[in-house]
Amino acid sequence: MLLNSELRKEYRRGRLEEAEIARDPFAVFADWLQVAVENDIWEPNAMTLATADAEGRPSARVVLLKGFDARGFTFFTNYESRKGREIDANPQAAAVFWWGPLERQVRIEGGVAKLAPAESDEYYLSRPFGARIGAWASPQSQVIAGRQVLDERWRHLEDVYRQQTLARPPYWGGYRLTPRVIEFWQGGENRLHDRLRYTRQPADEWLIERLAP
């Protein structure tokens, strides 16, 4: 089915110029994320994370970015989930942030590795009690008989641990996506979008190149 041309939008919000952008892509990302927050973008830290299995078959899903610094971008999940198994087999990933009202996206590609246990513990203990129970209750990506399986597990764990500190499950924790490439995209008129690609160089310097849209 060909989609109606009325769905087509024209991009006019801004331009992206090499002379005006920081040399550090993490500084640019921090600025863009802050703008998304200030503009009340729904879940501004939501990113589409793509992984692939050992045979190169891809899968993608939306996860929440939980932190970033010069080392990379962090997210948390069940290590035994599909994404966790694929990262074990093929520790490479790509992520995309899409902030439609701002006509912006950010693309990231790089290697993925687990966070140190202490980092995962710290984040896990900062989560609301219900979310901590959820990490124990859900056998993520496994087939289950029905919703009642999750609800019953959650209620049982709530009763058991209501008065206790619930430790992080050994199969749950964080990953860091360390970028080789970060691309910033700003929508442009006539589909002549601006694309600036940062590629990591030796000594953690970054090569900035403009790509045709």
Secondary structure as a PSIPRED ss2 file (coil, helix, strand):
# PSIPRED VFORMAT (PSIPRED V4.0)

   1 M C   1.000  0.000  0.000
   2 L C   1.000  0.000  0.000
   3 L C   1.000  0.000  0.000
   4 N C   1.000  0.000  0.000
   5 S H   0.000  1.000  0.000
   6 E H   0.000  1.000  0.000
   7 L H   0.000  1.000  0.000
   8 R C   1.000  0.000  0.000
   9 K C   1.000  0.000  0.000
  10 E C   1.000  0.000  0.000
  11 Y C   1.000  0.000  0.000
  12 R C   1.000  0.000  0.000
  13 R C   1.000  0.000  0.000
  14 G C   1.000  0.000  0.000
  15 R C   1.000  0.000  0.000
  16 L C   1.000  0.000  0.000
  17 E C   1.000  0.000  0.000
  18 E H   0.000  1.000  0.000
  19 A H   0.000  1.000  0.000
  20 E H   0.000  1.000  0.000
  21 I C   1.000  0.000  0.000
  22 A C   1.000  0.000  0.000
  23 R C   1.000  0.000  0.000
  24 D C   1.000  0.000  0.000
  25 P H   0.000  1.000  0.000
  26 F H   0.000  1.000  0.000
  27 A H   0.000  1.000  0.000
  28 V H   0.000  1.000  0.000
  29 F H   0.000  1.000  0.000
  30 A H   0.000  1.000  0.000
  31 D H   0.000  1.000  0.000
  32 W H   0.000  1.000  0.000
  33 L H   0.000  1.000  0.000
  34 Q H   0.000  1.000  0.000
  35 V H   0.000  1.000  0.000
  36 A H   0.000  1.000  0.000
  37 V H   0.000  1.000  0.000
  38 E H   0.000  1.000  0.000
  39 N C   1.000  0.000  0.000
  40 D C   1.000  0.000  0.000
  41 I C   1.000  0.000  0.000
  42 W C   1.000  0.000  0.000
  43 E C   1.000  0.000  0.000
  44 P C   1.000  0.000  0.000
  45 N C   1.000  0.000  0.000
  46 A E   0.000  0.000  1.000
  47 M E   0.000  0.000  1.000
  48 T E   0.000  0.000  1.000
  49 L E   0.000  0.000  1.000
  50 A E   0.000  0.000  1.000
  51 T E   0.000  0.000  1.000
  52 A E   0.000  0.000  1.000
  53 D C   1.000  0.000  0.000
  54 A C   1.000  0.000  0.000
  55 E C   1.000  0.000  0.000
  56 G C   1.000  0.000  0.000
  57 R C   1.000  0.000  0.000
  58 P E   0.000  0.000  1.000
  59 S E   0.000  0.000  1.000
  60 A E   0.000  0.000  1.000
  61 R E   0.000  0.000  1.000
  62 V E   0.000  0.000  1.000
  63 V E   0.000  0.000  1.000
  64 L E   0.000  0.000  1.000
  65 L C   1.000  0.000  0.000
  66 K C   1.000  0.000  0.000
  67 G E   0.000  0.000  1.000
  68 F E   0.000  0.000  1.000
  69 D E   0.000  0.000  1.000
  70 A C   1.000  0.000  0.000
  71 R C   1.000  0.000  0.000
  72 G E   0.000  0.000  1.000
  73 F E   0.000  0.000  1.000
  74 T E   0.000  0.000  1.000
  75 F E   0.000  0.000  1.000
  76 F E   0.000  0.000  1.000
  77 T E   0.000  0.000  1.000
  78 N E   0.000  0.000  1.000
  79 Y C   1.000  0.000  0.000
  80 E C   1.000  0.000  0.000
  81 S C   1.000  0.000  0.000
  82 R H   0.000  1.000  0.000
  83 K H   0.000  1.000  0.000
  84 G H   0.000  1.000  0.000
  85 R H   0.000  1.000  0.000
  86 E H   0.000  1.000  0.000
  87 I H   0.000  1.000  0.000
  88 D H   0.000  1.000  0.000
  89 A H   0.000  1.000  0.000
  90 N C   1.000  0.000  0.000
  91 P C   1.000  0.000  0.000
  92 Q E   0.000  0.000  1.000
  93 A E   0.000  0.000  1.000
  94 A E   0.000  0.000  1.000
  95 A E   0.000  0.000  1.000
  96 V E   0.000  0.000  1.000
  97 F E   0.000  0.000  1.000
  98 W E   0.000  0.000  1.000
  99 W E   0.000  0.000  1.000
 100 G H   0.000  1.000  0.000
 101 P H   0.000  1.000  0.000
 102 L H   0.000  1.000  0.000
 103 E C   1.000  0.000  0.000
 104 R E   0.000  0.000  1.000
 105 Q E   0.000  0.000  1.000
 106 V E   0.000  0.000  1.000
 107 R E   0.000  0.000  1.000
 108 I E   0.000  0.000  1.000
 109 E E   0.000  0.000  1.000
 110 G E   0.000  0.000  1.000
 111 G E   0.000  0.000  1.000
 112 V E   0.000  0.000  1.000
 113 A E   0.000  0.000  1.000
 114 K E   0.000  0.000  1.000
 115 L C   1.000  0.000  0.000
 116 A C   1.000  0.000  0.000
 117 P H   0.000  1.000  0.000
 118 A H   0.000  1.000  0.000
 119 E H   0.000  1.000  0.000
 120 S H   0.000  1.000  0.000
 121 D H   0.000  1.000  0.000
 122 E H   0.000  1.000  0.000
 123 Y H   0.000  1.000  0.000
 124 Y H   0.000  1.000  0.000
 125 L H   0.000  1.000  0.000
 126 S H   0.000  1.000  0.000
 127 R C   1.000  0.000  0.000
 128 P C   1.000  0.000  0.000
 129 F H   0.000  1.000  0.000
 130 G H   0.000  1.000  0.000
 131 A H   0.000  1.000  0.000
 132 R H   0.000  1.000  0.000
 133 I H   0.000  1.000  0.000
 134 G H   0.000  1.000  0.000
 135 A H   0.000  1.000  0.000
 136 W H   0.000  1.000  0.000
 137 A H   0.000  1.000  0.000
 138 S C   1.000  0.000  0.000
 139 P C   1.000  0.000  0.000
 140 Q C   1.000  0.000  0.000
 141 S C   1.000  0.000  0.000
 142 Q C   1.000  0.000  0.000
 143 V C   1.000  0.000  0.000
 144 I C   1.000  0.000  0.000
 145 A C   1.000  0.000  0.000
 146 G C   1.000  0.000  0.000
 147 R H   0.000  1.000  0.000
 148 Q H   0.000  1.000  0.000
 149 V H   0.000  1.000  0.000
 150 L H   0.000  1.000  0.000
 151 D H   0.000  1.000  0.000
 152 E H   0.000  1.000  0.000
 153 R H   0.000  1.000  0.000
 154 W H   0.000  1.000  0.000
 155 R H   0.000  1.000  0.000
 156 H H   0.000  1.000  0.000
 157 L H   0.000  1.000  0.000
 158 E H   0.000  1.000  0.000
 159 D H   0.000  1.000  0.000
 160 V H   0.000  1.000  0.000
 161 Y H   0.000  1.000  0.000
 162 R C   1.000  0.000  0.000
 163 Q C   1.000  0.000  0.000
 164 Q C   1.000  0.000  0.000
 165 T C   1.000  0.000  0.000
 166 L C   1.000  0.000  0.000
 167 A C   1.000  0.000  0.000
 168 R C   1.000  0.000  0.000
 169 P C   1.000  0.000  0.000
 170 P C   1.000  0.000  0.000
 171 Y C   1.000  0.000  0.000
 172 W E   0.000  0.000  1.000
 173 G E   0.000  0.000  1.000
 174 G E   0.000  0.000  1.000
 175 Y E   0.000  0.000  1.000
 176 R E   0.000  0.000  1.000
 177 L E   0.000  0.000  1.000
 178 T E   0.000  0.000  1.000
 179 P E   0.000  0.000  1.000
 180 R E   0.000  0.000  1.000
 181 V E   0.000  0.000  1.000
 182 I E   0.000  0.000  1.000
 183 E E   0.000  0.000  1.000
 184 F E   0.000  0.000  1.000
 185 W E   0.000  0.000  1.000
 186 Q E   0.000  0.000  1.000
 187 G C   1.000  0.000  0.000
 188 G C   1.000  0.000  0.000
 189 E H   0.000  1.000  0.000
 190 N H   0.000  1.000  0.000
 191 R H   0.000  1.000  0.000
 192 L C   1.000  0.000  0.000
 193 H C   1.000  0.000  0.000
 194 D E   0.000  0.000  1.000
 195 R E   0.000  0.000  1.000
 196 L E   0.000  0.000  1.000
 197 R E   0.000  0.000  1.000
 198 Y E   0.000  0.000  1.000
 199 T E   0.000  0.000  1.000
 200 R E   0.000  0.000  1.000
 201 Q C   1.000  0.000  0.000
 202 P H   0.000  1.000  0.000
 203 A H   0.000  1.000  0.000
 204 D H   0.000  1.000  0.000
 205 E C   1.000  0.000  0.000
 206 W E   0.000  0.000  1.000
 207 L E   0.000  0.000  1.000
 208 I E   0.000  0.000  1.000
 209 E E   0.000  0.000  1.000
 210 R E   0.000  0.000  1.000
 211 L E   0.000  0.000  1.000
 212 A C   1.000  0.000  0.000
 213 P C   1.000  0.000  0.000
